[in-house]
Amino acid sequence: VVEGVAAGALELAARIAHALQERGVPNYYGAQRFGTDGDNAARGRSVLLGQGPKQQWLRRFMLSAYQSGLFNRYLAVRIERGWFDRLLAGDLAKKTDTGGLFVVADVAAEQPRYASGAITFTGPIYGTRMKWAEGEPGALERDILAADEITADHLKAARLEGSRRPGRIELADLAVVEHPLGLRLSFGLPAGAYATMVIREFTQASTGALPEED
């Protein structure tokens, strides 16, 4: 429930809901992934570089946060470049019904399936077994890792296997209704997605470690 809303808030929220249903939602990791101070990702990079705590469980936790932070960075750059609403040649796309991955070769043929929510592009969860995208998205994946001066040897030494994460999520049963305290939002999410990221789209509240967006 969103409390203390201003006049016209329901109409504005309805427009936002319509836009999210049309475009989908960026599948960012939520700020809670990065700790109270938002520095778990930075600490994870230190672990990769041979520093950080001795406790194995804490090291794995920080490494996971670092992988999440790199994914968020990839997604933010993709949005900045206008690559969220469309597929690119070389994208590793995922079928939303079966989870199957495939390289996008014919963008014109696959774009309608993307628009309908049947498939989505994926982003990198860096590791030794991660499948790399090709073309422009693949180059972006490599640039992001190189900018942090992290190499395949670092990933191997840390035994990070890696995977792919959907870059866009579709909201099920999204509804915005009036409530005595303000507005009530309701929606369904796929596994691994963060409700806080959907609420962010409505409130435009700061999310700490996450890139800010319009």
MIDOSE-1310 file (N, C-alpha, C; in nm, 2 decimals, decimal comma, always signed):
residues 214
vveg	+0,08/-0,12/+0,00/+0,00/+0,00/+0,00/+0,09/+0,12/+0,00; +0,06/+0,22/-0,09/+0,13/+0,35/-0,10/+0,05/+0,45/-0,02; +0,10/+0,51/+0,08/+0,02/+0,60/+0,17/+0,05/+0,75/+0,13; -0,05/+0,83/+0,16/-0,03/+0,98/+0,15/-0,01/+1,02/+0,00
vaag	-0,09/+0,97/-0,09/-0,07/+1,00/-0,23/-0,14/+1,13/-0,26; -0,09/+1,20/-0,36/-0,15/+1,33/-0,40/-0,27/+1,31/-0,49; -0,34/+1,43/-0,52/-0,45/+1,42/-0,61/-0,40/+1,38/-0,75; -0,48/+1,30/-0,82/-0,44/+1,25/-0,95/-0,35/+1,14/-0,95
alel	-0,31/+1,09/-0,83/-0,21/+0,98/-0,82/-0,26/+0,85/-0,88; -0,39/+0,82/-0,87/-0,45/+0,70/-0,93/-0,43/+0,70/-1,08; -0,46/+0,81/-1,14/-0,46/+0,82/-1,28/-0,31/+0,81/-1,33; -0,22/+0,87/-1,26/-0,08/+0,86/-1,29/-0,03/+0,72/-1,28
aari	-0,07/+0,65/-1,17/-0,03/+0,52/-1,14/-0,09/+0,42/-1,25; -0,21/+0,45/-1,30/-0,27/+0,37/-1,40/-0,19/+0,38/-1,53; -0,14/+0,50/-1,56/-0,06/+0,52/-1,68/+0,07/+0,45/-1,67; +0,13/+0,45/-1,55/+0,26/+0,38/-1,53/+0,24/+0,23/-1,54
ahal	+0,13/+0,18/-1,49/+0,10/+0,04/-1,50/+0,08/+0,00/-1,64; +0,01/+0,08/-1,72/-0,01/+0,05/-1,86/+0,13/+0,04/-1,93; +0,22/+0,14/-1,90/+0,35/+0,14/-1,97/+0,43/+0,02/-1,93; +0,42/-0,02/-1,80/+0,50/-0,14/-1,76/+0,44/-0,27/-1,82
qerg	+0,31/-0,27/-1,84/+0,26/-0,39/-1,91/+0,30/-0,40/-2,05; +0,31/-0,28/-2,12/+0,35/-0,27/-2,26/+0,50/-0,30/-2,28; +0,58/-0,25/-2,19/+0,73/-0,26/-2,21/+0,79/-0,37/-2,13; +0,73/-0,41/-2,02/+0,80/-0,49/-1,92/+0,88/-0,41/-1,82
vpny	+0,94/-0,48/-1,73/+1,02/-0,41/-1,62/+1,17/-0,46/-1,63; +1,26/-0,37/-1,62/+1,40/-0,41/-1,61/+1,42/-0,50/-1,48; +1,49/-0,61/-1,51/+1,50/-0,72/-1,40/+1,62/-0,69/-1,31; +1,63/-0,57/-1,26/+1,74/-0,54/-1,17/+1,74/-0,63/-1,05
ygaq	+1,85/-0,65/-0,99/+1,86/-0,70/-0,85/+1,83/-0,58/-0,76; +1,75/-0,61/-0,66/+1,71/-0,51/-0,56/+1,83/-0,46/-0,47; +1,81/-0,34/-0,42/+1,92/-0,28/-0,33/+1,95/-0,37/-0,21; +1,85/-0,45/-0,17/+1,88/-0,54/-0,05/+1,99/-0,64/-0,08
rfgt	+2,01/-0,66/-0,21/+2,12/-0,76/-0,25/+2,26/-0,71/-0,21; +2,27/-0,58/-0,19/+2,40/-0,51/-0,18/+2,43/-0,47/-0,04; +2,35/-0,50/+0,06/+2,38/-0,48/+0,20/+2,33/-0,34/+0,24; +2,33/-0,32/+0,37/+2,28/-0,20/+0,43/+2,35/-0,07/+0,38
dgdn	+2,49/-0,09/+0,36/+2,56/+0,03/+0,31/+2,58/+0,03/+0,16; +2,52/-0,07/+0,09/+2,53/-0,08/-0,05/+2,67/-0,11/-0,11; +2,76/-0,17/-0,02/+2,90/-0,19/-0,07/+2,94/-0,33/-0,08; +2,84/-0,42/-0,08/+2,88/-0,57/-0,09/+2,94/-0,60/-0,23
aarg	+2,89/-0,53/-0,33/+2,95/-0,56/-0,46/+3,09/-0,52/-0,47; +3,12/-0,40/-0,42/+3,26/-0,35/-0,42/+3,35/-0,44/-0,34; +3,30/-0,49/-0,23/+3,37/-0,59/-0,14/+3,39/-0,72/-0,21; +3,29/-0,76/-0,30/+3,31/-0,88/-0,38/+3,42/-0,87/-0,48
rsvl	+3,44/-0,75/-0,54/+3,55/-0,73/-0,63/+3,68/-0,74/-0,56; +3,69/-0,69/-0,44/+3,81/-0,71/-0,36/+3,84/-0,85/-0,33; +3,74/-0,93/-0,31/+3,76/-1,08/-0,29/+3,82/-1,14/-0,42; +3,77/-1,10/-0,53/+3,83/-1,15/-0,66/+3,97/-1,11/-0,68
lgqg	+4,01/-1,00/-0,62/+4,15/-0,95/-0,63/+4,24/-1,00/-0,52; +4,19/-1,10/-0,44/+4,27/-1,16/-0,34/+4,27/-1,09/-0,21; +4,17/-1,01/-0,18/+4,16/-0,94/-0,06/+4,03/-0,98/+0,01; +3,98/-0,91/+0,11/+3,85/-0,94/+0,17/+3,86/-1,03/+0,29
pkqq	+3,75/-1,07/+0,34/+3,74/-1,15/+0,47/+3,79/-1,30/+0,44; +3,82/-1,37/+0,55/+3,87/-1,50/+0,55/+3,75/-1,60/+0,54; +3,64/-1,57/+0,60/+3,53/-1,66/+0,61/+3,48/-1,70/+0,47; +3,47/-1,83/+0,44/+3,44/-1,87/+0,31/+3,29/-1,83/+0,27
wlrr	+3,20/-1,85/+0,37/+3,06/-1,82/+0,34/+3,04/-1,67/+0,31; +3,12/-1,58/+0,38/+3,11/-1,44/+0,36/+3,17/-1,40/+0,22; +3,28/-1,47/+0,19/+3,34/-1,44/+0,06/+3,24/-1,48/-0,06; +3,17/-1,59/-0,04/+3,08/-1,64/-0,15/+2,96/-1,54/-0,16
fmls	+2,92/-1,49/-0,04/+2,81/-1,39/-0,04/+2,85/-1,26/-0,11; +2,97/-1,22/-0,09/+3,02/-1,09/-0,15/+3,04/-1,11/-0,30; +3,09/-1,23/-0,34/+3,11/-1,25/-0,48/+2,98/-1,26/-0,55; +2,88/-1,31/-0,49/+2,75/-1,32/-0,55/+2,69/-1,17/-0,57
ayqs	+2,71/-1,09/-0,47/+2,67/-0,95/-0,48/+2,74/-0,88/-0,59; +2,87/-0,91/-0,61/+2,95/-0,85/-0,72/+2,89/-0,89/-0,85; +2,86/-1,02/-0,87/+2,80/-1,06/-1,00/+2,67/-0,99/-1,02; +2,59/-0,97/-0,92/+2,47/-0,90/-0,93/+2,49/-0,75/-0,97
glfn	+2,59/-0,69/-0,91/+2,62/-0,55/-0,94/+2,66/-0,54/-1,09; +2,74/-0,63/-1,14/+2,78/-0,63/-1,28/+2,66/-0,64/-1,37; +2,57/-0,73/-1,34/+2,45/-0,75/-1,42/+2,37/-0,62/-1,42; +2,35/-0,56/-1,30/+2,28/-0,43/-1,30/+2,34/-0,32/-1,39
ryla	+2,47/-0,32/-1,39/+2,55/-0,23/-1,47/+2,52/-0,25/-1,62; +2,53/-0,38/-1,65/+2,50/-0,41/-1,79/+2,36/-0,37/-1,83; +2,26/-0,39/-1,75/+2,12/-0,36/-1,78/+2,11/-0,21/-1,79; +2,17/-0,13/-1,70/+2,16/+0,01/-1,70/+2,22/+0,07/-1,83
vrie	+2,33/+0,02/-1,88/+2,39/+0,07/-2,00/+2,31/+0,03/-2,12; +2,25/-0,09/-2,11/+2,16/-0,13/-2,22/+2,04/-0,03/-2,23; +1,99/+0,01/-2,12/+1,87/+0,10/-2,12/+1,92/+0,24/-2,17; +2,03/+0,28/-2,13/+2,09/+0,41/-2,17/+2,11/+0,42/-2,32
rgwf	+2,14/+0,30/-2,38/+2,17/+0,30/-2,53/+2,04/+0,27/-2,61; +1,93/+0,26/-2,54/+1,80/+0,24/-2,61/+1,79/+0,10/-2,66; +1,85/+0,00/-2,59/+1,85/-0,14/-2,62/+1,75/-0,22/-2,54; +1,66/-0,15/-2,46/+1,57/-0,23/-2,37/+1,45/-0,28/-2,45
drll	+1,40/-0,20/-2,54/+1,27/-0,23/-2,61/+1,29/-0,31/-2,73; +1,42/-0,35/-2,76/+1,44/-0,43/-2,88/+1,55/-0,53/-2,86; +1,55/-0,63/-2,94/+1,66/-0,73/-2,94/+1,77/-0,68/-3,03; +1,88/-0,74/-3,01/+2,00/-0,71/-3,10/+2,05/-0,84/-3,15
agdl	+2,11/-0,83/-3,27/+2,18/-0,95/-3,33/+2,29/-0,99/-3,23; +2,29/-1,12/-3,20/+2,39/-1,17/-3,10/+2,34/-1,18/-2,96; +2,22/-1,13/-2,93/+2,17/-1,15/-2,80/+2,15/-1,29/-2,77; +2,17/-1,33/-2,64/+2,13/-1,46/-2,60/+1,99/-1,44/-2,54
akkt	+1,89/-1,49/-2,61/+1,75/-1,47/-2,57/+1,70/-1,60/-2,49; +1,60/-1,58/-2,41/+1,55/-1,68/-2,33/+1,40/-1,70/-2,35; +1,35/-1,82/-2,38/+1,21/-1,84/-2,39/+1,14/-1,84/-2,25; +1,04/-1,76/-2,24/+0,98/-1,74/-2,11/+0,90/-1,86/-2,06
dtgg	+0,86/-1,95/-2,16/+0,78/-2,06/-2,12/+0,87/-2,18/-2,08; +0,97/-2,21/-2,16/+1,05/-2,33/-2,14/+1,19/-2,29/-2,08; +1,23/-2,17/-2,09/+1,36/-2,13/-2,03/+1,48/-2,16/-2,13; +1,45/-2,20/-2,25/+1,55/-2,23/-2,35/+1,63/-2,11/-2,39
lfvv	+1,76/-2,12/-2,41/+1,84/-2,01/-2,46/+1,88/-2,03/-2,60; +1,89/-1,92/-2,68/+1,93/-1,93/-2,82/+1,99/-1,79/-2,86; +2,08/-1,79/-2,95/+2,14/-1,67/-3,00/+2,04/-1,61/-3,11; +2,02/-1,48/-3,10/+1,93/-1,41/-3,19/+2,01/-1,38/-3,32
adva	+1,97/-1,45/-3,43/+2,04/-1,43/-3,56/+1,95/-1,33/-3,65; +1,82/-1,36/-3,65/+1,73/-1,28/-3,73/+1,64/-1,19/-3,64; +1,69/-1,07/-3,62/+1,62/-0,97/-3,53/+1,47/-0,95/-3,57; +1,45/-0,93/-3,70/+1,32/-0,90/-3,75/+1,22/-1,01/-3,72
aeqp	+1,27/-1,14/-3,73/+1,18/-1,25/-3,70/+1,15/-1,27/-3,55; +1,25/-1,23/-3,47/+1,23/-1,25/-3,33/+1,17/-1,13/-3,25; +1,18/-1,01/-3,31/+1,13/-0,90/-3,24/+0,98/-0,91/-3,20; +0,89/-0,96/-3,29/+0,75/-0,97/-3,25/+0,73/-1,06/-3,12
ryas	+0,81/-1,17/-3,11/+0,81/-1,26/-3,00/+0,86/-1,18/-2,87; +0,95/-1,10/-2,89/+1,00/-1,02/-2,78/+0,89/-0,92/-2,73; +0,83/-0,85/-2,83/+0,72/-0,76/-2,80/+0,61/-0,82/-2,72; +0,58/-0,95/-2,76/+0,47/-1,02/-2,69/+0,50/-1,08/-2,56
gait	+0,63/-1,08/-2,52/+0,67/-1,13/-2,39/+0,71/-1,28/-2,40; +0,71/-1,34/-2,52/+0,74/-1,48/-2,53/+0,89/-1,51/-2,51; +0,97/-1,41/-2,54/+1,11/-1,42/-2,52/+1,17/-1,29/-2,46; +1,29/-1,30/-2,40/+1,35/-1,18/-2,35/+1,50/-1,19/-2,37
ftgp	+1,57/-1,08/-2,38/+1,72/-1,09/-2,39/+1,76/-1,12/-2,25; +1,88/-1,17/-2,24/+1,94/-1,21/-2,11/+2,07/-1,12/-2,08; +2,11/-1,11/-1,96/+2,23/-1,04/-1,92/+2,33/-1,13/-1,85; +2,45/-1,09/-1,84/+2,55/-1,18/-1,78/+2,56/-1,19/-1,63
iygt	+2,56/-1,31/-1,58/+2,61/-1,34/-1,45/+2,74/-1,41/-1,46; +2,85/-1,33/-1,45/+2,98/-1,36/-1,50/+3,03/-1,49/-1,42; +3,10/-1,57/-1,50/+3,16/-1,69/-1,45/+3,22/-1,78/-1,56; +3,29/-1,88/-1,52/+3,36/-1,96/-1,62/+3,27/-2,04/-1,72
rmkw	+3,15/-2,07/-1,67/+3,06/-2,15/-1,75/+2,95/-2,07/-1,82; +2,95/-1,94/-1,80/+2,86/-1,85/-1,86/+2,87/-1,85/-2,01; +2,76/-1,85/-2,08/+2,76/-1,84/-2,22/+2,76/-1,69/-2,26; +2,85/-1,65/-2,35/+2,86/-1,51/-2,38/+2,77/-1,48/-2,50
aege	+2,71/-1,36/-2,49/+2,64/-1,31/-2,61/+2,74/-1,28/-2,72; +2,68/-1,25/-2,84/+2,77/-1,22/-2,95/+2,74/-1,07/-3,00; +2,81/-1,03/-3,10/+2,78/-0,90/-3,16/+2,79/-0,78/-3,05; +2,71/-0,68/-3,07/+2,71/-0,57/-2,98/+2,68/-0,60/-2,83
pgal	+2,58/-0,68/-2,80/+2,56/-0,71/-2,66/+2,68/-0,79/-2,60; +2,74/-0,88/-2,68/+2,86/-0,95/-2,63/+2,98/-0,86/-2,61; +2,99/-0,75/-2,69/+3,10/-0,66/-2,67/+3,08/-0,58/-2,55; +2,95/-0,54/-2,52/+2,92/-0,47/-2,40/+2,95/-0,55/-2,27
erdi	+2,92/-0,68/-2,28/+2,95/-0,77/-2,16/+3,10/-0,77/-2,13; +3,18/-0,78/-2,24/+3,32/-0,78/-2,22/+3,38/-0,65/-2,17; +3,32/-0,54/-2,22/+3,37/-0,40/-2,18/+3,34/-0,38/-2,03; +3,23/-0,42/-1,98/+3,19/-0,40/-1,84/+3,29/-0,48/-1,75
laad	+3,32/-0,60/-1,79/+3,42/-0,67/-1,71/+3,56/-0,61/-1,72; +3,60/-0,57/-1,84/+3,73/-0,52/-1,85/+3,74/-0,38/-1,78; +3,63/-0,31/-1,77/+3,64/-0,18/-1,70/+3,67/-0,19/-1,55; +3,64/-0,31/-1,50/+3,67/-0,34/-1,36/+3,80/-0,41/-1,34
eita	+3,87/-0,43/-1,45/+4,00/-0,50/-1,45/+3,99/-0,64/-1,39; +3,88/-0,70/-1,43/+3,86/-0,84/-1,39/+3,87/-0,93/-1,52; +3,94/-1,04/-1,50/+3,97/-1,13/-1,61/+3,91/-1,27/-1,59; +3,91/-1,35/-1,69/+3,87/-1,49/-1,68/+3,94/-1,56/-1,58
dhlk	+4,07/-1,53/-1,56/+4,15/-1,60/-1,45/+4,10/-1,57/-1,31; +4,05/-1,44/-1,29/+4,00/-1,41/-1,16/+3,87/-1,49/-1,14; +3,78/-1,50/-1,24/+3,66/-1,58/-1,22/+3,69/-1,73/-1,19; +3,79/-1,78/-1,26/+3,83/-1,92/-1,25/+3,88/-1,94/-1,11
aarl	+3,97/-1,85/-1,06/+4,03/-1,87/-0,93/+3,92/-1,87/-0,82; +3,82/-1,79/-0,84/+3,71/-1,78/-0,74/+3,61/-1,89/-0,76; +3,62/-1,97/-0,86/+3,53/-2,08/-0,89/+3,39/-2,03/-0,91; +3,38/-1,92/-0,98/+3,25/-1,87/-1,02/+3,20/-1,93/-1,15
egsr	+3,09/-2,00/-1,15/+3,05/-2,07/-1,27/+2,97/-1,98/-1,36; +2,88/-1,89/-1,30/+2,81/-1,80/-1,38/+2,69/-1,85/-1,45; +2,61/-1,77/-1,50/+2,48/-1,81/-1,57/+2,43/-1,69/-1,65; +2,30/-1,70/-1,70/+2,24/-1,59/-1,76/+2,11/-1,55/-1,69
rpgr	+2,08/-1,42/-1,69/+1,96/-1,37/-1,61/+1,87/-1,30/-1,71; +1,74/-1,32/-1,71/+1,65/-1,24/-1,80/+1,67/-1,09/-1,77; +1,67/-1,02/-1,88/+1,69/-0,87/-1,86/+1,56/-0,80/-1,84; +1,45/-0,86/-1,89/+1,32/-0,80/-1,88/+1,22/-0,90/-1,82
iela	+1,13/-0,85/-1,73/+1,02/-0,94/-1,68/+0,89/-0,88/-1,71; +0,79/-0,97/-1,72/+0,65/-0,94/-1,75/+0,58/-0,95/-1,61; +0,49/-0,86/-1,59/+0,41/-0,86/-1,46/+0,28/-0,93/-1,49; +0,25/-1,02/-1,40/+0,12/-1,09/-1,40/+0,02/-1,02/-1,31
dlav	-0,10/-1,00/-1,37/-0,22/-0,95/-1,29/-0,18/-0,82/-1,22; -0,12/-0,73/-1,29/-0,09/-0,60/-1,23/-0,22/-0,52/-1,22; -0,24/-0,46/-1,10/-0,36/-0,38/-1,07/-0,32/-0,27/-0,97; -0,38/-0,15/-1,00/-0,37/-0,04/-0,91/-0,51/+0,01/-0,87
vehp	-0,54/+0,01/-0,74/-0,68/+0,05/-0,70/-0,66/+0,14/-0,58; -0,77/+0,22/-0,56/-0,77/+0,31/-0,44/-0,79/+0,22/-0,32; -0,73/+0,28/-0,21/-0,73/+0,22/-0,08/-0,75/+0,33/+0,02; -0,81/+0,30/+0,14/-0,83/+0,40/+0,24/-0,71/+0,48/+0,28
lglr	-0,59/+0,41/+0,27/-0,46/+0,47/+0,30/-0,39/+0,53/+0,18; -0,44/+0,51/+0,06/-0,38/+0,57/-0,06/-0,41/+0,48/-0,18; -0,30/+0,41/-0,22/-0,32/+0,32/-0,34/-0,27/+0,18/-0,30; -0,33/+0,08/-0,36/-0,28/-0,06/-0,34/-0,23/-0,11/-0,48
lsfg	-0,11/-0,16/-0,48/-0,05/-0,23/-0,60/-0,05/-0,38/-0,58; -0,09/-0,45/-0,68/-0,08/-0,59/-0,67/-0,03/-0,65/-0,81; +0,06/-0,75/-0,80/+0,11/-0,80/-0,92/+0,18/-0,93/-0,89; +0,21/-1,01/-0,99/+0,28/-1,14/-0,98/+0,42/-1,13/-1,05
lpag	+0,52/-1,19/-0,99/+0,65/-1,19/-1,05/+0,71/-1,33/-1,07; +0,79/-1,35/-1,17/+0,86/-1,47/-1,18/+0,97/-1,49/-1,07; +1,01/-1,61/-1,05/+1,11/-1,64/-0,95/+1,24/-1,56/-0,97; +1,29/-1,51/-0,87/+1,42/-1,43/-0,88/+1,41/-1,29/-0,90
ayat	+1,28/-1,24/-0,93/+1,26/-1,10/-0,95/+1,23/-1,03/-0,82; +1,25/-0,90/-0,82/+1,23/-0,82/-0,70/+1,11/-0,73/-0,70; +1,02/-0,74/-0,61/+0,90/-0,65/-0,60/+0,94/-0,51/-0,58; +1,05/-0,49/-0,51/+1,10/-0,35/-0,49/+1,13/-0,28/-0,62
mvir	+1,17/-0,35/-0,72/+1,20/-0,29/-0,85/+1,08/-0,24/-0,92; +0,97/-0,31/-0,90/+0,84/-0,27/-0,96/+0,79/-0,15/-0,89; +0,80/-0,15/-0,76/+0,75/-0,04/-0,68/+0,84/+0,09/-0,71; +0,96/+0,07/-0,74/+1,05/+0,18/-0,78/+1,00/+0,25/-0,90
eftq	+0,94/+0,18/-0,99/+0,89/+0,24/-1,11/+0,77/+0,33/-1,08; +0,69/+0,30/-0,98/+0,58/+0,38/-0,94/+0,62/+0,50/-0,85; +0,72/+0,48/-0,76/+0,75/+0,58/-0,67/+0,87/+0,67/-0,71; +0,96/+0,61/-0,80/+1,08/+0,68/-0,83/+1,17/+0,71/-0,71
astg	+1,16/+0,62/-0,61/+1,24/+0,64/-0,49/+1,38/+0,60/-0,52; +1,47/+0,66/-0,44/+1,61/+0,62/-0,45/+1,63/+0,48/-0,41; +1,72/+0,40/-0,48/+1,75/+0,26/-0,44/+1,89/+0,24/-0,41; +1,96/+0,34/-0,37/+2,10/+0,32/-0,32/+2,20/+0,27/-0,43
alpe	+2,23/+0,14/-0,43/+2,33/+0,09/-0,52/+2,29/+0,08/-0,66; +2,16/+0,11/-0,69/+2,11/+0,09/-0,83/+2,13/+0,22/-0,91; +2,15/+0,20/-1,04/+2,16/+0,32/-1,13/+2,02/+0,39/-1,13; +2,03/+0,53/-1,13/+1,90/+0,60/-1,13/+1,85/+0,61/-1,28
ed	+1,72/+0,62/-1,29/+1,66/+0,62/-1,42/+1,55/+0,73/-1,43; +1,52/+0,77/-1,55/+1,40/+0,86/-1,56/+1,28/+0,77/-1,56
